[in-house]
Amino acid sequence: MASRLQRSSISPFRSHKGLSAPGPKLGARPTTPSTGSVIPTTQSSSSAGRPTTPSSAGRPTTPSSAGRPTTPSSAGRPTTPSSAGRPTTPSSAASSAVVARGPTSSRISPVSNATSSSSNPVPDRSEIPKVKENVTVTVRFRPLSAREIGKGDEIAWYADGYSTVRNEYNPSIAYGFDRVFGPATTTRHVYDVAAHSVVSGAMQGINGTVFAYGVTSSGKTHTMHGEQKSPGIIPLAVKDVFSIIQETPGREFLLRVSYLEIYNEVINDLLDPAGQNLRIREDSQGTYVEGIKEEVVLSPAHALSLIASGEGD
Ligand SMILES: Nc1ncnc2c1ncn2[C@@H]1O[C@H](COP(=O)(O)OP(=O)(O)OP(=O)(O)O)[C@@H](O)[C@H]1O
């Protein structure tokens, strides 16, 4: 649902360094989804890549809406068809995680960058000069559900290697991303590759945002929230935050959680029913949502219970 998507688009946790502690000041204000910044990207290890079961032509499922924010020069040309061949495991719509981090001074819209570049095939990544990226975009394909298989749905796009999404029916159509995960990839792996560095960066004072977007049922909630057996990016991030705190005894941290949704351009506080139609403001410390409730949290369970309570509204 749209509201879900938007809920995921703002980091539900923020961290602050305690006043008495030395070191860089962590985000004192909530960042907005449009506040992105630089991250050198790319990871190379992944268990996921290409699908593995045969899939014949059928009804195309919706391709990922994600696109790698590219430099102008890198957009426009399709990637070279790969010899890797056709996908072989059912794989359906993709959810996409956009990761942004860096100084708050950057004003980049991960959404528009990602979306706009999705419609432009990009060149072979070996031709893209290695630059520090402000925003990284990864695509995660989910497997077809039993219902979709029952309906005769078949995949239209698949993960061809680690960074290419290729069309099943016309292999010359392909899009490049920072990373592409196939349907067998675990959320843990997605987290390790796409989000962990943002979390650890945040703990060092670099603002970061991780959010998922994609069509309905593409797997945003599965990826961001997960479930008991396979926790999502949010619980994994919260756990990491507290682990880092434990591993950093010489520093004092203060963690506060806010949780909001942006629905039809309106910002509502999910931790405070009275906080409706809130405004985004900017001051010398950065961008923040005026009047949003901030709860101090002392444990991962506490943080996650707040988020769960926000979901319940
Ligand atoms: N990687 C995956 N592996 C297995 N099942 C998945 C995966 N991703 C999503 N699913 C399943 O697909 C279904 C749709 O996923 P999910 O609810 O996360 O989509 P969504 O993008 O949040 O949808 P909406 O926008 O409608 O809220 C769910 O039943 C979910 O369990």
The ligand as an SDF file (V2000), in Angstrom:
LIG
                    3D

 31 33  0  0  0  0  0  0  0  0999 V2000
   11.7460  -12.0600   -1.3390 N   0  0  0  0  0  0  0  0  0  0  0  0
   10.5740  -12.6830   -1.1260 C   0  0  0  0  0  0  0  0  0  0  0  0
   10.5320  -14.0200   -0.9630 N   0  0  0  0  0  0  0  0  0  0  0  0
    9.3620  -14.6520   -0.7370 C   0  0  0  0  0  0  0  0  0  0  0  0
    8.1770  -14.0260   -0.6460 N   0  0  0  0  0  0  0  0  0  0  0  0
    8.1690  -12.6940   -0.7920 C   0  0  0  0  0  0  0  0  0  0  0  0
    9.3530  -11.9580   -1.0350 C   0  0  0  0  0  0  0  0  0  0  0  0
    9.0330  -10.6480   -1.1470 N   0  0  0  0  0  0  0  0  0  0  0  0
    7.7150  -10.5820   -0.9650 C   0  0  0  0  0  0  0  0  0  0  0  0
    7.1850  -11.8050   -0.7520 N   0  0  0  0  0  0  0  0  0  0  0  0
    5.7740  -12.0980   -0.5450 C   0  0  0  0  0  0  0  0  0  0  0  0
    5.0590  -11.4050   -1.5560 O   0  0  0  0  0  0  0  0  0  0  0  0
    3.8670  -10.8410   -1.0210 C   0  0  0  0  0  0  0  0  0  0  0  0
    3.8440   -9.3420   -1.2400 C   0  0  0  0  0  0  0  0  0  0  0  0
    4.9170   -8.7570   -0.5290 O   0  0  0  0  0  0  0  0  0  0  0  0
    4.7640   -7.4240    0.3170 P   0  0  0  0  0  0  0  0  0  0  0  0
    3.5060   -7.4460    1.1200 O   0  0  0  0  0  0  0  0  0  0  0  0
    6.0300   -7.2310    1.0480 O   0  0  0  0  0  0  0  0  0  0  0  0
    4.6080   -6.3710   -0.8510 O   0  0  0  0  0  0  0  0  0  0  0  0
    4.4820   -4.7850   -0.7340 P   0  0  0  0  0  0  0  0  0  0  0  0
    5.3640   -4.2380   -1.7970 O   0  0  0  0  0  0  0  0  0  0  0  0
    4.7490   -4.3250    0.6460 O   0  0  0  0  0  0  0  0  0  0  0  0
    2.9840   -4.5990   -1.1300 O   0  0  0  0  0  0  0  0  0  0  0  0
    2.0190   -3.3300   -0.8430 P   0  0  0  0  0  0  0  0  0  0  0  0
    2.6010   -2.1640   -1.5880 O   0  0  0  0  0  0  0  0  0  0  0  0
    0.7310   -3.7720   -1.4460 O   0  0  0  0  0  0  0  0  0  0  0  0
    1.9570   -3.1320    0.6450 O   0  0  0  0  0  0  0  0  0  0  0  0
    3.8270  -11.2150    0.4370 C   0  0  0  0  0  0  0  0  0  0  0  0
    3.0360  -12.3790    0.5740 O   0  0  0  0  0  0  0  0  0  0  0  0
    5.2740  -11.5310    0.7670 C   0  0  0  0  0  0  0  0  0  0  0  0
    5.3850  -12.4680    1.8230 O   0  0  0  0  0  0  0  0  0  0  0  0
  1  2  1  0
  2  3  1  0
  2  7  2  0
  3  4  2  0
  4  5  1  0
  5  6  2  0
  6  7  1  0
  6 10  1  0
  7  8  1  0
  8  9  2  0
  9 10  1  0
 10 11  1  0
 11 12  1  0
 11 30  1  0
 12 13  1  0
 13 14  1  0
 13 28  1  0
 14 15  1  0
 15 16  1  0
 16 17  2  0
 16 18  1  0
 16 19  1  0
 19 20  1  0
 20 21  2  0
 20 22  1  0
 20 23  1  0
 23 24  1  0
 24 25  2  0
 24 26  1  0
 24 27  1  0
 28 29  1  0
 28 30  1  0
 30 31  1  0
M  END
$$$$
